[in-house]
Structures are given as C-alpha cells and as structure tokens.
Amino acid sequence: MKIGFLQFCLVATLFISFQTMAQYGGYGGYGGGYGRGYGSRSMNQLPSTPKKPLTPDQIAEEQTKWLDKKVKLTEDQSISIETLNLDHALKLSDYQEAFMKIHANSRPSPQEIQQIRETVDKWQTEKDEKFKGILTPEQWAIYEKKKKGMPYTQTSKN
C-alpha cells in the first residue's frame, strides 16, 4: 500500500523524531554517529540543513505541473485543477497540523493511524471525482493509469 507524501510526513515525523537522537549518537561523541571517527570532520563536508516541507501552494503547483505534463491541460483546466489541488493540500495541511497538536507528546494508536488513512483516502477519492468532471475522457484515462506517480498524493486505494 502506498502512502502519500503528506500522510507519510504526518506519520513519519512522529516516529522518526523519537529515533533520531539514539541513531546518530546525540550531539558530538566519537564521530557524532556519522561514521567519521573520533569526532573529526572532513574539510569538504558541511553540515546539511534539513529541507523545509513544501507549502500547500507549492504542492498544488507541483501536482498541477505534473498533470499538465501527462495530459496537456487547457488553460481553463489548469486553473480548475490547481484550485482543486490547492484546496486538497490546504485541507491535508490543516488536518496534519491539528493532529500534530493533539499528539505532540504521544504516538498515535493503530486505530488513529487507520482513521487517518481512511480520511485521506476519502478526500483523495473526492478530489479524483472532481478531476473526472474537469478532464476529458482521454485525459481521465491517462490520469487513472499514471496517478500513482503524482507527487505528494495519497493513492493507497489504487
């Protein structure tokens, strides 16, 4: 089952944050846990800064560009699709933010994780139904075949 980017971020953030310190040996130590030995740092290795998560606007833009590349959207279709993608990305972002507040100091239960998946699947299905009304039958067929590759989307029902 594939997990979309936003859902993955939601769940992965909770689990990874608890394991990071132990895995990399905390701060410092013999090589800082990165295999550099005795804390030495090579001259050409700069500490990497973590990438910032994409904003809902950026996600919507990426998804619309991806779909346009696959099915050649008209100008009107592009505007409608980007609006739908933005609405969907904002809804997911708000859901993730609320969930993170509730579970700031605790892990979600398996039932809660299942509920998240069901909610996101439902929203993805609703989004797909709206896409179907915008795309031509030919474009829809292409989208159906290739949608598993759409960036930052939930496609676990496929």
Short mmCIF file of the C-alpha atoms (twelve columns), coordinates in Angstrom:
data_MODEL
# 
_entry.id   MODEL 
# 
loop_
_atom_site.group_PDB 
_atom_site.id 
_atom_site.type_symbol 
_atom_site.label_atom_id 
_atom_site.label_alt_id 
_atom_site.label_comp_id 
_atom_site.label_asym_id 
_atom_site.label_seq_id 
_atom_site.Cartn_x 
_atom_site.Cartn_y 
_atom_site.Cartn_z 
_atom_site.pdbx_PDB_model_num 
ATOM 1   C CA . MET A 1   0.000   0.000  0.000   1 
ATOM 2   C CA . LYS A 2   1.462   3.340  -0.997  1 
ATOM 3   C CA . ILE A 3   1.347   6.182  1.452   1 
ATOM 4   C CA . GLY A 4   1.133   9.682  0.018   1 
ATOM 5   C CA . PHE A 5   3.695   12.316 0.871   1 
ATOM 6   C CA . LEU A 6   1.586   14.325 3.257   1 
ATOM 7   C CA . GLN A 7   0.294   11.304 5.110   1 
ATOM 8   C CA . PHE A 8   3.789   9.902  5.206   1 
ATOM 9   C CA . CYS A 9   5.128   13.158 6.673   1 
ATOM 10  C CA . LEU A 10  2.421   13.152 9.289   1 
ATOM 11  C CA . VAL A 11  3.157   9.633  10.476  1 
ATOM 12  C CA . ALA A 12  6.912   9.614  9.834   1 
ATOM 13  C CA . THR A 13  7.513   12.818 11.770  1 
ATOM 14  C CA . LEU A 14  6.044   11.221 14.841  1 
ATOM 15  C CA . PHE A 15  8.138   8.078  14.599  1 
ATOM 16  C CA . ILE A 16  11.414  9.486  13.296  1 
ATOM 17  C CA . SER A 17  11.650  12.223 15.892  1 
ATOM 18  C CA . PHE A 18  11.867  9.641  18.666  1 
ATOM 19  C CA . GLN A 19  14.645  7.676  16.986  1 
ATOM 20  C CA . THR A 20  16.947  10.385 15.659  1 
ATOM 21  C CA . MET A 21  18.963  11.063 18.784  1 
ATOM 22  C CA . ALA A 22  19.663  7.404  19.527  1 
ATOM 23  C CA . GLN A 23  20.508  6.514  15.952  1 
ATOM 24  C CA . TYR A 24  23.037  9.300  15.444  1 
ATOM 25  C CA . GLY A 25  24.522  9.253  18.907  1 
ATOM 26  C CA . GLY A 26  23.137  12.566 20.044  1 
ATOM 27  C CA . TYR A 27  25.384  15.588 19.771  1 
ATOM 28  C CA . GLY A 28  29.102  15.059 19.348  1 
ATOM 29  C CA . GLY A 29  30.669  11.899 20.617  1 
ATOM 30  C CA . TYR A 30  33.061  9.813  18.587  1 
ATOM 31  C CA . GLY A 31  32.163  10.943 15.117  1 
ATOM 32  C CA . GLY A 32  28.680  12.105 16.066  1 
ATOM 33  C CA . GLY A 33  27.332  8.748  14.904  1 
ATOM 34  C CA . TYR A 34  28.001  9.573  11.272  1 
ATOM 35  C CA . GLY A 35  30.974  7.241  10.764  1 
ATOM 36  C CA . ARG A 36  33.620  9.962  10.749  1 
ATOM 37  C CA . GLY A 37  35.534  8.520  13.697  1 
ATOM 38  C CA . TYR A 38  36.628  10.385 16.821  1 
ATOM 39  C CA . GLY A 39  34.637  13.497 16.037  1 
ATOM 40  C CA . SER A 40  36.762  14.684 13.125  1 
ATOM 41  C CA . ARG A 41  35.032  16.425 10.265  1 
ATOM 42  C CA . SER A 42  36.399  16.434 6.769   1 
ATOM 43  C CA . MET A 43  37.116  19.854 5.286   1 
ATOM 44  C CA . ASN A 44  34.729  19.334 2.370   1 
ATOM 45  C CA . GLN A 45  31.796  18.101 4.454   1 
ATOM 46  C CA . LEU A 46  29.485  20.852 5.598   1 
ATOM 47  C CA . PRO A 47  26.575  20.079 7.860   1 
ATOM 48  C CA . SER A 48  23.461  19.743 5.771   1 
ATOM 49  C CA . THR A 49  20.393  21.729 6.634   1 
ATOM 50  C CA . PRO A 50  17.114  19.844 6.573   1 
ATOM 51  C CA . LYS A 51  14.791  20.649 3.714   1 
ATOM 52  C CA . LYS A 52  11.746  22.667 4.630   1 
ATOM 53  C CA . PRO A 53  8.457   20.927 3.908   1 
ATOM 54  C CA . LEU A 54  6.644   22.258 0.882   1 
ATOM 55  C CA . THR A 55  3.776   24.649 1.441   1 
ATOM 56  C CA . PRO A 56  0.281   23.735 0.223   1 
ATOM 57  C CA . ASP A 57  0.763   26.277 -2.594  1 
ATOM 58  C CA . GLN A 58  3.971   24.561 -3.710  1 
ATOM 59  C CA . ILE A 59  2.381   21.123 -3.527  1 
ATOM 60  C CA . ALA A 60  -0.607  22.270 -5.612  1 
ATOM 61  C CA . GLU A 61  1.716   23.820 -8.178  1 
ATOM 62  C CA . GLU A 62  3.865   20.658 -8.412  1 
ATOM 63  C CA . GLN A 63  0.816   18.414 -8.800  1 
ATOM 64  C CA . THR A 64  -0.693  20.665 -11.465 1 
ATOM 65  C CA . LYS A 65  2.579   20.787 -13.403 1 
ATOM 66  C CA . TRP A 66  2.826   17.002 -13.205 1 
ATOM 67  C CA . LEU A 67  -0.732  16.541 -14.504 1 
ATOM 68  C CA . ASP A 68  -0.242  19.124 -17.267 1 
ATOM 69  C CA . LYS A 69  2.889   17.275 -18.390 1 
ATOM 70  C CA . LYS A 70  0.978   13.977 -18.507 1 
ATOM 71  C CA . VAL A 71  -2.317  15.050 -20.120 1 
ATOM 72  C CA . LYS A 72  -1.702  18.529 -21.622 1 
ATOM 73  C CA . LEU A 73  -4.263  20.612 -19.734 1 
ATOM 74  C CA . THR A 74  -6.017  23.566 -21.333 1 
ATOM 75  C CA . GLU A 75  -5.704  26.947 -19.609 1 
ATOM 76  C CA . ASP A 76  -9.161  26.597 -18.019 1 
ATOM 77  C CA . GLN A 77  -8.442  23.038 -16.909 1 
ATOM 78  C CA . SER A 78  -5.129  24.106 -15.433 1 
ATOM 79  C CA . ILE A 79  -6.779  26.818 -13.331 1 
ATOM 80  C CA . SER A 80  -9.511  24.462 -12.115 1 
ATOM 81  C CA . ILE A 81  -7.080  21.634 -11.362 1 
ATOM 82  C CA . GLU A 82  -4.668  23.898 -9.487  1 
ATOM 83  C CA . THR A 83  -7.556  25.253 -7.413  1 
ATOM 84  C CA . LEU A 84  -8.633  21.704 -6.527  1 
ATOM 85  C CA . ASN A 85  -5.065  20.701 -5.746  1 
ATOM 86  C CA . LEU A 86  -4.640  23.743 -3.501  1 
ATOM 87  C CA . ASP A 87  -7.905  23.101 -1.655  1 
ATOM 88  C CA . HIS A 88  -6.862  19.481 -1.108  1 
ATOM 89  C CA . ALA A 89  -3.329  20.406 0.037   1 
ATOM 90  C CA . LEU A 90  -4.698  23.028 2.460   1 
ATOM 91  C CA . LYS A 91  -7.175  20.523 3.890   1 
ATOM 92  C CA . LEU A 92  -4.398  17.969 4.420   1 
ATOM 93  C CA . SER A 93  -2.087  20.573 5.924   1 
ATOM 94  C CA . ASP A 94  -4.753  21.717 8.393   1 
ATOM 95  C CA . TYR A 95  -5.504  18.097 9.292   1 
ATOM 96  C CA . GLN A 96  -1.816  17.367 9.828   1 
ATOM 97  C CA . GLU A 97  -1.340  20.467 11.972  1 
ATOM 98  C CA . ALA A 98  -4.330  19.616 14.172  1 
ATOM 99  C CA . PHE A 99  -3.149  16.025 14.509  1 
ATOM 100 C CA . MET A 100 0.363   17.121 15.472  1 
ATOM 101 C CA . LYS A 101 -1.033  19.385 18.194  1 
ATOM 102 C CA . ILE A 102 -3.068  16.541 19.654  1 
ATOM 103 C CA . HIS A 103 -0.132  14.118 19.513  1 
ATOM 104 C CA . ALA A 104 2.714   16.480 20.374  1 
ATOM 105 C CA . ASN A 105 3.895   14.208 23.188  1 
ATOM 106 C CA . SER A 106 2.430   10.847 22.275  1 
ATOM 107 C CA . ARG A 107 2.305   8.351  19.462  1 
ATOM 108 C CA . PRO A 108 -0.949  7.718  17.653  1 
ATOM 109 C CA . SER A 109 -2.669  4.406  18.189  1 
ATOM 110 C CA . PRO A 110 -3.040  1.936  15.306  1 
ATOM 111 C CA . GLN A 111 -6.736  2.854  15.200  1 
ATOM 112 C CA . GLU A 112 -5.875  6.536  14.829  1 
ATOM 113 C CA . ILE A 113 -3.437  5.784  12.030  1 
ATOM 114 C CA . GLN A 114 -6.117  3.739  10.276  1 
ATOM 115 C CA . GLN A 115 -8.565  6.612  10.719  1 
ATOM 116 C CA . ILE A 116 -6.050  8.989  9.129   1 
ATOM 117 C CA . ARG A 117 -5.643  6.674  6.148   1 
ATOM 118 C CA . GLU A 118 -9.401  6.346  5.703   1 
ATOM 119 C CA . THR A 119 -9.921  10.105 5.934   1 
ATOM 120 C CA . VAL A 120 -7.151  10.875 3.454   1 
ATOM 121 C CA . ASP A 121 -8.373  8.134  1.097   1 
ATOM 122 C CA . LYS A 122 -11.873 9.625  1.226   1 
ATOM 123 C CA . TRP A 123 -10.559 13.088 0.439   1 
ATOM 124 C CA . GLN A 124 -8.429  11.730 -2.420  1 
ATOM 125 C CA . THR A 125 -11.462 9.940  -3.879  1 
ATOM 126 C CA . GLU A 126 -13.470 13.172 -3.698  1 
ATOM 127 C CA . LYS A 127 -10.638 15.046 -5.415  1 
ATOM 128 C CA . ASP A 128 -10.449 12.396 -8.148  1 
ATOM 129 C CA . GLU A 129 -14.201 12.654 -8.758  1 
ATOM 130 C CA . LYS A 130 -13.815 16.405 -9.265  1 
ATOM 131 C CA . PHE A 131 -10.881 15.785 -11.619 1 
ATOM 132 C CA . LYS A 132 -13.077 13.416 -13.620 1 
ATOM 133 C CA . GLY A 133 -15.550 16.264 -14.208 1 
ATOM 134 C CA . ILE A 134 -12.793 18.578 -15.475 1 
ATOM 135 C CA . LEU A 135 -10.707 16.233 -17.624 1 
ATOM 136 C CA . THR A 136 -11.772 14.801 -20.964 1 
ATOM 137 C CA . PRO A 137 -12.374 11.033 -21.076 1 
ATOM 138 C CA . GLU A 138 -8.987  10.583 -22.781 1 
ATOM 139 C CA . GLN A 139 -7.196  12.702 -20.179 1 
ATOM 140 C CA . TRP A 140 -9.009  10.886 -17.367 1 
ATOM 141 C CA . ALA A 141 -7.873  7.506  -18.710 1 
ATOM 142 C CA . ILE A 142 -4.254  8.698  -18.777 1 
ATOM 143 C CA . TYR A 143 -4.582  10.141 -15.273 1 
ATOM 144 C CA . GLU A 144 -6.053  6.886  -13.945 1 
ATOM 145 C CA . LYS A 145 -3.084  4.943  -15.334 1 
ATOM 146 C CA . LYS A 146 -0.416  7.338  -14.087 1 
ATOM 147 C CA . LYS A 147 -1.812  8.854  -10.894 1 
ATOM 148 C CA . LYS A 148 0.297   6.628  -8.643  1 
ATOM 149 C CA . GLY A 149 3.242   8.730  -9.793  1 
ATOM 150 C CA . MET A 150 1.665   12.080 -8.914  1 
ATOM 151 C CA . PRO A 151 3.852   13.854 -6.372  1 
ATOM 152 C CA . TYR A 152 2.609   14.380 -2.806  1 
ATOM 153 C CA . THR A 153 -0.633  12.474 -3.137  1 
ATOM 154 C CA . GLN A 154 -2.439  9.648  -1.380  1 
ATOM 155 C CA . THR A 155 -3.098  6.707  -3.713  1 
ATOM 156 C CA . SER A 156 -3.354  3.710  -1.403  1 
ATOM 157 C CA . LYS A 157 -6.702  2.600  -2.872  1 
ATOM 158 C CA . ASN A 158 -5.224  2.017  -6.293  1 
# 
